[in-house]
């Protein structure tokens, strides 16, 4: 399935301008890749499927009530920058690497995305609570909860793109955290999974 067919299957009436913006993003990614290691070189020939479609598949799991999204460890902008181009909820991209943050800001200007970039470590952020947290390849589940604890409430949803070790990550996280998780198959990777996590809270240690 290509990106356009997926979006049509989700009832997304994507404008010509949005597809032009995605095309511009694609071009800039290839240009900047020569200087910054943004994505794996082995995926340069399949950016639309391995990166754009992989990110876009989260759209069908975004809670209808969500009004704010934070993408943690955005890197080249996946999935956060893609989500910002394909729907209306404001997206904040958190990326601590200055060069990658510069790339993200450059693409935002080129594509007229409404996303905002925070160039800082996620655990240092204060005063920001969000409805939805996304991440791809950022950290194991238990570590991700620990780092993003200042950002979420009991009503926050996590949408996380994970690989074949997802069950181990869930098991490890359950030692320290209470949460509900639904595991969905990825449409771009036979070993990939989407973790839809809700009602996250730190376990109370009884002593």
TORPA-4810 file (N, C-alpha, C, O; in nm, 3 decimals):
<nodes>
NODE_1_0.084_-0.120_0.000_0.000_0.000_0.000_0.088_0.125_0.000_0.182_0.136_0.078_X
NODE_2_0.054_0.219_-0.088_0.130_0.344_-0.087_0.061_0.447_0.002_-0.051_0.424_0.050_X
NODE_3_0.127_0.559_0.022_0.077_0.660_0.115_-0.059_0.715_0.071_-0.149_0.730_0.153_X
NODE_4_-0.073_0.744_-0.057_-0.199_0.801_-0.106_-0.315_0.704_-0.085_-0.422_0.745_-0.040_X
NODE_5_-0.294_0.576_-0.117_-0.400_0.477_-0.100_-0.437_0.461_0.047_-0.555_0.446_0.081_X
NODE_6_-0.335_0.464_0.134_-0.364_0.452_0.277_-0.449_0.569_0.324_-0.548_0.549_0.395_X
NODE_7_-0.412_0.690_0.286_-0.485_0.808_0.330_-0.629_0.805_0.280_-0.721_0.843_0.352_X
NODE_8_-0.649_0.759_0.156_-0.785_0.747_0.101_-0.865_0.643_0.179_-0.984_0.660_0.203_X
NODE_9_-0.797_0.534_0.220_-0.866_0.429_0.296_-0.909_0.477_0.433_-1.001_0.422_0.493_X
NODE_10_-0.843_0.581_0.483_-0.877_0.638_0.613_-0.972_0.757_0.602_-1.002_0.824_0.701_X
NODE_11_-1.019_0.782_0.480_-1.111_0.893_0.459_-1.044_1.028_0.465_-1.109_1.130_0.486_X
NODE_12_-0.912_1.029_0.445_-0.836_1.154_0.450_-0.836_1.217_0.310_-0.776_1.164_0.217_X
NODE_13_-0.902_1.328_0.297_-0.905_1.400_0.170_-0.786_1.496_0.166_-0.799_1.615_0.197_X
NODE_14_-0.671_1.444_0.127_-0.548_1.522_0.131_-0.535_1.610_0.009_-0.551_1.565_-0.105_X
NODE_15_-0.505_1.737_0.033_-0.499_1.835_-0.076_-0.372_1.819_-0.159_-0.275_1.756_-0.118_X
NODE_16_-0.378_1.879_-0.277_-0.261_1.880_-0.365_-0.144_1.951_-0.296_-0.029_1.912_-0.311_X
NODE_17_-0.175_2.056_-0.221_-0.071_2.131_-0.150_0.001_2.044_-0.046_0.122_2.055_-0.028_X
NODE_18_-0.076_1.957_0.020_-0.014_1.869_0.120_0.080_1.770_0.052_0.189_1.745_0.103_X
NODE_19_0.039_1.714_-0.061_0.126_1.621_-0.131_0.251_1.691_-0.185_0.359_1.632_-0.191_X
NODE_20_0.235_1.817_-0.225_0.352_1.895_-0.267_0.446_1.918_-0.148_0.568_1.912_-0.163_X
NODE_21_0.388_1.943_-0.031_0.469_1.961_0.090_0.544_1.833_0.125_0.661_1.838_0.162_X
NODE_22_0.477_1.720_0.114_0.543_1.591_0.140_0.656_1.567_0.040_0.761_1.513_0.075_X
NODE_23_0.633_1.608_-0.085_0.738_1.596_-0.186_0.858_1.683_-0.153_0.973_1.641_-0.172_X
NODE_24_0.833_1.804_-0.102_0.941_1.892_-0.062_1.019_1.836_0.056_1.141_1.845_0.061_X
NODE_25_0.947_1.778_0.149_1.008_1.712_0.265_1.102_1.600_0.218_1.215_1.589_0.265_X
NODE_26_1.053_1.519_0.125_1.130_1.409_0.068_1.261_1.461_0.008_1.368_1.404_0.031_X
NODE_27_1.252_1.568_-0.070_1.370_1.626_-0.136_1.471_1.676_-0.034_1.591_1.650_-0.047_X
NODE_28_1.424_1.746_0.067_1.515_1.801_0.168_1.581_1.691_0.251_1.697_1.703_0.291_X
NODE_29_1.507_1.585_0.275_1.562_1.472_0.350_1.681_1.411_0.276_1.784_1.381_0.337_X
NODE_30_1.668_1.394_0.146_1.777_1.339_0.066_1.896_1.434_0.063_2.011_1.392_0.072_X
NODE_31_1.868_1.564_0.050_1.976_1.664_0.046_2.054_1.666_0.178_2.177_1.660_0.179_X
NODE_32_1.982_1.674_0.288_2.047_1.686_0.420_2.113_1.556_0.465_2.205_1.558_0.546_X
NODE_33_2.066_1.445_0.413_2.123_1.316_0.451_2.271_1.308_0.418_2.346_1.234_0.482_X
NODE_34_2.314_1.385_0.317_2.455_1.385_0.277_2.545_1.441_0.386_2.663_1.405_0.395_X
NODE_35_2.489_1.530_0.470_2.569_1.593_0.575_2.536_1.541_0.714_2.622_1.538_0.802_X
NODE_36_2.410_1.499_0.734_2.364_1.452_0.865_2.304_1.313_0.849_2.229_1.288_0.754_X
NODE_37_2.336_1.224_0.939_2.280_1.090_0.933_2.138_1.092_0.991_2.118_1.066_1.110_X
NODE_38_2.041_1.123_0.905_1.902_1.137_0.949_1.828_1.004_0.949_1.752_0.974_1.041_X
NODE_39_1.850_0.924_0.846_1.785_0.793_0.835_1.888_0.690_0.790_1.996_0.725_0.744_X
NODE_40_1.854_0.563_0.804_1.943_0.457_0.758_1.962_0.467_0.606_1.865_0.483_0.532_X
NODE_41_2.087_0.456_0.561_2.114_0.467_0.417_2.039_0.360_0.338_2.005_0.381_0.221_X
NODE_42_2.014_0.247_0.400_1.947_0.137_0.330_1.802_0.170_0.297_1.740_0.100_0.217_X
NODE_43_1.747_0.275_0.359_1.606_0.311_0.336_1.589_0.433_0.245_1.477_0.480_0.224_X
NODE_44_1.699_0.486_0.193_1.691_0.607_0.111_1.604_0.587_-0.013_1.541_0.682_-0.060_X
NODE_45_1.602_0.465_-0.066_1.525_0.439_-0.186_1.379_0.409_-0.160_1.301_0.392_-0.254_X
NODE_46_1.339_0.402_-0.034_1.201_0.370_0.000_1.150_0.460_0.112_1.086_0.413_0.207_X
NODE_47_1.178_0.589_0.100_1.141_0.685_0.204_0.991_0.692_0.224_0.944_0.701_0.338_X
NODE_48_0.914_0.688_0.115_0.769_0.703_0.129_0.710_0.591_0.214_0.630_0.617_0.304_X
NODE_49_0.751_0.467_0.188_0.693_0.356_0.264_0.755_0.342_0.402_0.682_0.334_0.501_X
NODE_50_0.889_0.340_0.410_0.957_0.310_0.535_0.948_0.423_0.638_0.961_0.399_0.758_X
NODE_51_0.925_0.545_0.591_0.923_0.658_0.684_0.791_0.736_0.681_0.732_0.760_0.786_X
NODE_52_0.745_0.776_0.562_0.622_0.855_0.554_0.499_0.771_0.589_0.421_0.808_0.676_X
NODE_53_0.482_0.657_0.521_0.367_0.571_0.548_0.375_0.511_0.687_0.274_0.497_0.756_X
NODE_54_0.495_0.475_0.729_0.515_0.419_0.864_0.464_0.517_0.969_0.404_0.477_1.069_X
NODE_55_0.489_0.646_0.948_0.442_0.750_1.041_0.292_0.773_1.027_0.222_0.786_1.127_X
NODE_56_0.244_0.779_0.903_0.104_0.812_0.877_0.008_0.709_0.933_-0.107_0.742_0.964_X
NODE_57_0.053_0.584_0.946_-0.039_0.480_0.995_-0.088_0.506_1.138_-0.185_0.445_1.182_X
NODE_58_-0.021_0.595_1.210_-0.066_0.630_1.345_-0.197_0.710_1.343_-0.267_0.717_1.444_X
NODE_59_-0.229_0.770_1.229_-0.347_0.857_1.220_-0.474_0.787_1.268_-0.557_0.848_1.335_X
NODE_60_-0.489_0.659_1.234_-0.614_0.590_1.268_-0.628_0.561_1.417_-0.734_0.517_1.461_X
NODE_61_-0.521_0.584_1.495_-0.527_0.559_1.639_-0.527_0.687_1.722_-0.532_0.681_1.845_X
NODE_62_-0.521_0.802_1.657_-0.522_0.929_1.730_-0.659_0.947_1.796_-0.761_0.944_1.727_X
NODE_63_-0.663_0.966_1.928_-0.792_0.983_1.997_-0.868_1.105_1.944_-0.808_1.211_1.925_X
NODE_64_-0.997_1.092_1.920_-1.076_1.206_1.870_-1.070_1.328_1.961_-1.085_1.441_1.915_X
NODE_65_-1.049_1.304_2.090_-1.048_1.415_2.187_-0.912_1.485_2.198_-0.901_1.587_2.265_X
NODE_66_-0.810_1.430_2.133_-0.674_1.486_2.146_-0.666_1.627_2.089_-0.717_1.656_1.981_X
NODE_67_-0.602_1.716_2.166_-0.584_1.854_2.122_-0.438_1.895_2.120_-0.405_2.008_2.081_X
NODE_68_-0.349_1.805_2.161_-0.206_1.837_2.159_-0.125_1.709_2.144_-0.158_1.605_2.202_X
NODE_69_-0.018_1.718_2.063_0.070_1.603_2.038_0.214_1.644_2.062_0.257_1.750_2.018_X
NODE_70_0.288_1.559_2.134_0.431_1.576_2.146_0.498_1.453_2.085_0.464_1.340_2.119_X
NODE_71_0.594_1.477_1.997_0.673_1.370_1.937_0.812_1.374_2.000_0.883_1.473_1.989_X
NODE_72_0.849_1.265_2.067_0.973_1.261_2.145_1.087_1.201_2.064_1.071_1.096_2.002_X
NODE_73_1.201_1.269_2.064_1.316_1.220_1.987_1.285_1.220_1.839_1.301_1.117_1.772_X
NODE_74_1.242_1.333_1.787_1.188_1.340_1.650_1.287_1.304_1.541_1.248_1.251_1.437_X
NODE_75_1.416_1.332_1.563_1.516_1.296_1.462_1.489_1.364_1.329_1.496_1.486_1.318_X
NODE_76_1.457_1.283_1.227_1.428_1.337_1.094_1.282_1.379_1.079_1.240_1.425_0.973_X
NODE_77_1.205_1.364_1.189_1.067_1.410_1.187_0.962_1.301_1.186_0.844_1.326_1.159_X
NODE_78_1.006_1.179_1.216_0.912_1.066_1.213_0.882_1.016_1.353_0.974_0.988_1.430_X
NODE_79_0.754_1.003_1.388_0.636_1.031_1.304_0.581_1.173_1.312_0.490_1.208_1.236_X
NODE_80_0.633_1.256_1.403_0.569_1.382_1.436_0.547_1.480_1.323_0.438_1.537_1.310_X
NODE_81_0.649_1.502_1.241_0.635_1.602_1.135_0.537_1.555_1.028_0.464_1.636_0.971_X
NODE_82_0.536_1.425_1.000_0.437_1.371_0.906_0.296_1.392_0.961_0.206_1.433_0.888_X
NODE_83_0.277_1.364_1.089_0.144_1.383_1.150_0.100_1.530_1.144_-0.018_1.560_1.126_X
NODE_84_0.196_1.619_1.160_0.161_1.762_1.157_0.112_1.805_1.019_0.031_1.897_1.007_X
NODE_85_0.161_1.739_0.915_0.122_1.774_0.778_-0.010_1.710_0.737_-0.074_1.756_0.642_X
NODE_86_-0.051_1.604_0.807_-0.168_1.528_0.765_-0.293_1.547_0.850_-0.399_1.493_0.818_X
NODE_87_-0.281_1.624_0.959_-0.399_1.650_1.042_-0.384_1.785_1.112_-0.280_1.850_1.099_X
NODE_88_-0.487_1.826_1.185_-0.493_1.965_1.233_-0.444_1.984_1.376_-0.426_2.098_1.418_X
NODE_89_-0.422_1.877_1.452_-0.382_1.892_1.592_-0.238_1.946_1.599_-0.151_1.894_1.529_X
NODE_90_-0.213_2.048_1.682_-0.077_2.102_1.693_0.023_1.997_1.741_-0.007_1.919_1.832_X
NODE_91_0.140_1.995_1.680_0.244_1.898_1.714_0.370_1.971_1.760_0.415_2.067_1.696_X
NODE_92_0.427_1.926_1.871_0.556_1.975_1.918_0.659_1.864_1.897_0.640_1.751_1.942_X
NODE_93_0.767_1.898_1.830_0.875_1.803_1.803_0.987_1.828_1.903_1.041_1.938_1.909_X
NODE_94_1.022_1.727_1.979_1.130_1.741_2.077_1.253_1.667_2.026_1.251_1.545_2.008_X
NODE_95_1.360_1.741_2.004_1.484_1.684_1.950_1.603_1.756_2.012_1.619_1.877_1.995_X
NODE_96_1.687_1.682_2.083_1.799_1.744_2.155_1.922_1.769_2.068_2.009_1.848_2.105_X
NODE_97_1.930_1.704_1.952_2.044_1.723_1.862_2.023_1.852_1.781_1.926_1.864_1.707_X
NODE_98_2.114_1.947_1.797_2.098_2.078_1.735_2.089_2.069_1.583_2.009_2.140_1.521_X
NODE_99_2.170_1.984_1.522_2.169_1.973_1.375_2.036_1.917_1.324_1.982_1.964_1.224_X
NODE_100_1.983_1.818_1.394_1.855_1.762_1.354_1.741_1.861_1.378_1.647_1.869_1.300_X
NODE_101_1.750_1.935_1.488_1.650_2.039_1.515_1.652_2.146_1.406_1.546_2.196_1.366_X
NODE_102_1.771_2.181_1.359_1.783_2.278_1.249_1.718_2.224_1.122_1.648_2.297_1.052_X
NODE_103_1.742_2.096_1.095_1.677_2.033_0.979_1.526_2.039_0.992_1.457_2.075_0.896_X
NODE_104_1.474_2.006_1.109_1.329_2.007_1.130_1.270_2.147_1.107_1.167_2.162_1.042_X
NODE_105_1.336_2.247_1.162_1.288_2.385_1.142_1.292_2.425_0.995_1.204_2.496_0.947_X
NODE_106_1.394_2.380_0.924_1.406_2.409_0.781_1.289_2.347_0.704_1.229_2.413_0.619_X
NODE_107_1.258_2.222_0.734_1.148_2.154_0.664_1.014_2.217_0.701_0.926_2.230_0.616_X
NODE_108_0.997_2.257_0.826_0.875_2.323_0.869_0.851_2.450_0.786_0.739_2.476_0.742_X
NODE_109_0.956_2.527_0.766_0.943_2.649_0.685_0.908_2.615_0.541_0.823_2.679_0.479_X
NODE_110_0.976_2.514_0.487_0.955_2.478_0.346_0.816_2.423_0.321_0.755_2.450_0.217_X
NODE_111_0.765_2.346_0.415_0.636_2.280_0.396_0.518_2.358_0.455_0.402_2.319_0.438_X
NODE_112_0.549_2.468_0.524_0.446_2.547_0.593_0.372_2.465_0.698_0.253_2.486_0.723_X
NODE_113_0.443_2.372_0.759_0.386_2.294_0.869_0.362_2.385_0.988_0.430_2.486_1.004_X
NODE_114_0.266_2.348_1.072_0.238_2.425_1.194_0.316_2.369_1.314_0.300_2.418_1.426_X
NODE_115_0.399_2.267_1.292_0.474_2.206_1.402_0.573_2.304_1.463_0.620_2.396_1.396_X
NODE_116_0.604_2.283_1.590_0.705_2.362_1.661_0.815_2.268_1.710_0.789_2.153_1.745_X
NODE_117_0.937_2.318_1.713_1.051_2.237_1.757_1.102_2.288_1.891_1.122_2.408_1.910_X
NODE_118_1.124_2.196_1.983_1.194_2.227_2.108_1.325_2.151_2.106_1.327_2.028_2.108_X
NODE_119_1.435_2.224_2.101_1.567_2.160_2.099_1.616_2.149_2.243_1.683_2.238_2.296_X
NODE_120_1.581_2.037_2.305_1.616_2.015_2.445_1.592_1.868_2.477_1.532_1.795_2.398_X
NODE_121_1.639_1.825_2.592_1.613_1.689_2.638_1.473_1.684_2.700_1.435_1.773_2.775_X
NODE_122_1.399_1.582_2.669_1.259_1.576_2.710_1.243_1.580_2.861_1.145_1.636_2.911_X
NODE_123_1.337_1.520_2.935_1.322_1.513_3.080_1.341_1.648_3.150_1.312_1.661_3.269_X
NODE_124_1.391_1.748_3.076_1.412_1.880_3.136_1.291_1.972_3.118_1.287_2.082_3.175_X
NODE_125_1.193_1.929_3.041_1.078_2.016_3.012_0.984_2.024_3.131_0.963_1.926_3.203_X
NODE_126_0.929_2.142_3.152_0.836_2.164_3.263_0.716_2.243_3.213_0.724_2.318_3.116_X
NODE_127_0.604_2.224_3.281_0.484_2.302_3.252_0.415_2.267_3.122_0.340_2.348_3.069_X
NODE_128_0.440_2.147_3.070_0.379_2.105_2.945_0.308_1.971_2.966_0.372_1.870_2.995_X
NODE_129_0.177_1.970_2.951_0.098_1.847_2.960_0.028_1.826_2.827_-0.030_1.919_2.771_X
NODE_130_0.033_1.703_2.774_-0.022_1.679_2.641_-0.116_1.560_2.639_-0.115_1.476_2.729_X
NODE_131_-0.198_1.554_2.535_-0.298_1.448_2.521_-0.241_1.323_2.455_-0.285_1.211_2.481_X
NODE_132_-0.141_1.344_2.367_-0.087_1.232_2.291_0.065_1.245_2.279_0.117_1.350_2.244_X
NODE_133_0.135_1.136_2.309_0.281_1.130_2.295_0.315_1.024_2.193_0.268_0.910_2.202_X
NODE_134_0.396_1.061_2.094_0.440_0.966_1.992_0.592_0.953_1.996_0.662_1.043_2.042_X
NODE_135_0.641_0.840_1.947_0.787_0.819_1.939_0.814_0.700_1.848_0.734_0.608_1.837_X
NODE_136_0.931_0.705_1.783_0.976_0.592_1.703_1.125_0.571_1.731_1.208_0.658_1.704_X
NODE_137_1.156_0.453_1.785_1.296_0.419_1.808_1.366_0.509_1.907_1.487_0.529_1.898_X
NODE_138_1.292_0.564_2.003_1.353_0.661_2.095_1.415_0.594_2.217_1.532_0.617_2.248_X
NODE_139_1.338_0.511_2.286_1.387_0.448_2.409_1.295_0.330_2.441_1.181_0.327_2.397_X
NODE_140_1.345_0.233_2.519_1.257_0.125_2.566_1.139_0.182_2.644_1.147_0.292_2.699_X
NODE_141_1.031_0.107_2.648_0.906_0.156_2.705_0.921_0.209_2.848_0.872_0.318_2.879_X
NODE_142_0.988_0.134_2.933_1.004_0.175_3.074_1.079_0.307_3.083_1.042_0.396_3.159_X
NODE_143_1.185_0.319_3.005_1.266_0.443_3.003_1.186_0.559_2.944_1.197_0.672_2.992_X
NODE_144_1.107_0.532_2.843_1.024_0.637_2.782_0.925_0.694_2.882_0.908_0.815_2.890_X
NODE_145_0.860_0.607_2.958_0.767_0.655_3.060_0.839_0.743_3.162_0.788_0.848_3.202_X
NODE_146_0.956_0.699_3.203_1.033_0.774_3.303_1.069_0.913_3.252_1.054_1.012_3.323_X
NODE_147_1.116_0.919_3.127_1.160_1.047_3.070_1.044_1.142_3.042_1.060_1.264_3.054_X
NODE_148_0.930_1.088_3.006_0.816_1.174_2.967_0.719_1.198_3.082_0.615_1.261_3.063_X
NODE_149_0.751_1.150_3.201_0.660_1.162_3.315_0.609_1.305_3.337_0.493_1.323_3.372_X
NODE_150_0.694_1.409_3.318_0.643_1.546_3.337_0.538_1.587_3.234_0.467_1.686_3.254_X
NODE_151_0.527_1.513_3.123_0.440_1.554_3.014_0.303_1.491_3.015_0.210_1.543_2.952_X
NODE_152_0.287_1.378_3.085_0.160_1.308_3.072_0.077_1.306_3.199_0.126_1.324_3.310_X
NODE_153_-0.053_1.283_3.176_-0.149_1.264_3.284_-0.212_1.125_3.265_-0.175_1.053_3.172_X
NODE_154_-0.304_1.088_3.350_-0.367_0.957_3.338_-0.451_0.944_3.211_-0.485_0.833_3.170_X
NODE_155_-0.483_1.057_3.149_-0.565_1.054_3.027_-0.482_1.063_2.898_-0.538_1.062_2.788_X
NODE_156_-0.351_1.073_2.911_-0.263_1.082_2.794_-0.251_0.946_2.725_-0.240_0.843_2.791_X
NODE_157_-0.254_0.947_2.593_-0.233_0.826_2.513_-0.092_0.829_2.454_-0.043_0.934_2.414_X
NODE_158_-0.028_0.713_2.448_0.100_0.697_2.380_0.078_0.614_2.253_0.011_0.511_2.257_X
NODE_159_0.132_0.660_2.140_0.135_0.581_2.017_0.281_0.563_1.979_0.349_0.659_1.941_X
NODE_160_0.329_0.440_1.990_0.472_0.414_1.979_0.499_0.309_1.871_0.440_0.201_1.872_X
NODE_161_0.589_0.341_1.781_0.629_0.248_1.676_0.743_0.163_1.729_0.851_0.214_1.761_X
NODE_162_0.720_0.032_1.738_0.816_-0.059_1.799_0.849_-0.175_1.706_0.781_-0.198_1.606_X
NODE_163_0.956_-0.249_1.742_1.000_-0.364_1.663_0.970_-0.495_1.732_0.878_-0.506_1.813_X
NODE_164_1.050_-0.597_1.699_1.021_-0.733_1.744_1.040_-0.754_1.895_0.994_-0.854_1.949_X
NODE_165_1.107_-0.660_1.963_1.129_-0.675_2.108_1.017_-0.611_2.190_1.034_-0.591_2.311_X
NODE_166_0.904_-0.580_2.127_0.798_-0.505_2.197_0.744_-0.580_2.319_0.712_-0.518_2.420_X
NODE_167_0.733_-0.711_2.311_0.679_-0.787_2.425_0.774_-0.783_2.545_0.730_-0.774_2.659_X
NODE_168_0.904_-0.789_2.517_1.002_-0.777_2.625_0.994_-0.639_2.690_1.004_-0.626_2.812_X
NODE_169_0.976_-0.536_2.607_0.966_-0.400_2.660_0.842_-0.383_2.747_0.847_-0.319_2.852_X
NODE_170_0.731_-0.441_2.703_0.608_-0.433_2.782_0.627_-0.503_2.916_0.590_-0.449_3.020_X
NODE_171_0.684_-0.622_2.913_0.706_-0.700_3.035_0.796_-0.625_3.133_0.769_-0.623_3.253_X
NODE_172_0.902_-0.565_3.082_0.995_-0.491_3.167_0.929_-0.367_3.227_0.947_-0.337_3.345_X
NODE_173_0.851_-0.296_3.145_0.784_-0.174_3.192_0.680_-0.206_3.299_0.658_-0.125_3.390_X
NODE_174_0.617_-0.322_3.290_0.512_-0.359_3.386_0.566_-0.381_3.528_0.488_-0.388_3.623_X
NODE_175_0.697_-0.392_3.542_0.755_-0.407_3.676_0.746_-0.277_3.755_0.738_-0.278_3.878_X
NODE_176_0.747_-0.165_3.684_0.748_-0.033_3.750_0.625_0.052_3.722_0.600_0.150_3.791_X
NODE_177_0.549_0.013_3.621_0.438_0.099_3.577_0.309_0.019_3.559_0.311_-0.098_3.522_X
NODE_178_0.198_0.086_3.585_0.066_0.033_3.551_0.021_0.101_3.422_0.038_0.221_3.407_X
NODE_179_-0.035_0.024_3.331_-0.085_0.082_3.206_-0.167_-0.022_3.130_-0.158_-0.142_3.155_X
NODE_180_-0.247_0.029_3.036_-0.322_-0.058_2.945_-0.260_-0.044_2.807_-0.230_0.067_2.763_X
NODE_181_-0.242_-0.157_2.739_-0.177_-0.151_2.608_-0.250_-0.239_2.507_-0.285_-0.353_2.535_X
NODE_182_-0.271_-0.182_2.389_-0.319_-0.257_2.273_-0.206_-0.262_2.171_-0.142_-0.161_2.142_X
NODE_183_-0.181_-0.380_2.117_-0.073_-0.398_2.020_-0.134_-0.416_1.881_-0.215_-0.505_1.859_X
NODE_184_-0.094_-0.329_1.788_-0.144_-0.333_1.652_-0.030_-0.366_1.555_0.083_-0.322_1.575_X
NODE_185_-0.059_-0.442_1.454_0.043_-0.476_1.354_0.072_-0.356_1.263_-0.018_-0.281_1.226_X
NODE_186_0.199_-0.339_1.229_0.240_-0.234_1.136_0.204_-0.275_0.995_0.208_-0.393_0.961_X
NODE_187_0.169_-0.177_0.911_0.140_-0.207_0.771_0.264_-0.193_0.684_0.259_-0.219_0.564_X
NODE_188_0.377_-0.153_0.744_0.499_-0.133_0.666_0.611_-0.230_0.701_0.711_-0.238_0.630_X
NODE_189_0.595_-0.305_0.810_0.702_-0.394_0.858_0.638_-0.516_0.922_0.560_-0.503_1.017_X
NODE_190_0.669_-0.635_0.872_0.605_-0.756_0.924_0.640_-0.782_1.070_0.566_-0.852_1.140_X
NODE_191_0.751_-0.726_1.117_0.789_-0.742_1.258_0.753_-0.619_1.341_0.767_-0.621_1.463_X
NODE_192_0.708_-0.514_1.276_0.678_-0.390_1.345_0.543_-0.391_1.414_0.449_-0.458_1.368_X
NODE_193_0.533_-0.319_1.523_0.409_-0.307_1.599_0.385_-0.162_1.638_0.478_-0.082_1.650_X
NODE_194_0.257_-0.130_1.657_0.218_-0.001_1.713_0.163_-0.030_1.852_0.068_-0.105_1.868_X
NODE_195_0.225_0.032_1.952_0.175_0.018_2.088_0.084_0.137_2.118_0.128_0.252_2.112_X
NODE_196_-0.041_0.109_2.149_-0.137_0.210_2.189_-0.153_0.196_2.341_-0.218_0.104_2.390_X
NODE_197_-0.092_0.289_2.413_-0.082_0.276_2.559_-0.163_0.386_2.627_-0.157_0.503_2.588_X
NODE_198_-0.240_0.346_2.729_-0.324_0.441_2.800_-0.318_0.417_2.951_-0.273_0.312_2.997_X
NODE_199_-0.364_0.516_3.024_-0.376_0.508_3.171_-0.243_0.470_3.237_-0.237_0.379_3.320_X
NODE_200_-0.139_0.541_3.200_-0.006_0.513_3.254_0.012_0.578_3.389_-0.017_0.696_3.407_X
NODE_201_0.060_0.502_3.485_0.092_0.557_3.618_0.202_0.475_3.682_0.214_0.354_3.658_X
NODE_202_0.282_0.541_3.762_0.391_0.474_3.833_0.334_0.384_3.942_0.243_0.423_4.016_X
NODE_203_0.386_0.263_3.951_0.340_0.173_4.058_0.375_0.230_4.194_0.481_0.289_4.212_X
NODE_204_0.285_0.213_4.288_0.309_0.256_4.424_0.379_0.142_4.497_0.324_0.033_4.512_X
NODE_205_0.500_0.168_4.542_0.575_0.065_4.614_0.531_0.058_4.758_0.531_0.158_4.830_X
NODE_206_0.495_-0.060_4.799_0.447_-0.079_4.936_0.562_-0.131_5.021_0.626_-0.231_4.988_X
NODE_207_0.585_-0.065_5.129_0.694_-0.110_5.216_0.649_-0.112_5.356_0.726_-0.147_5.445_X
</nodes>
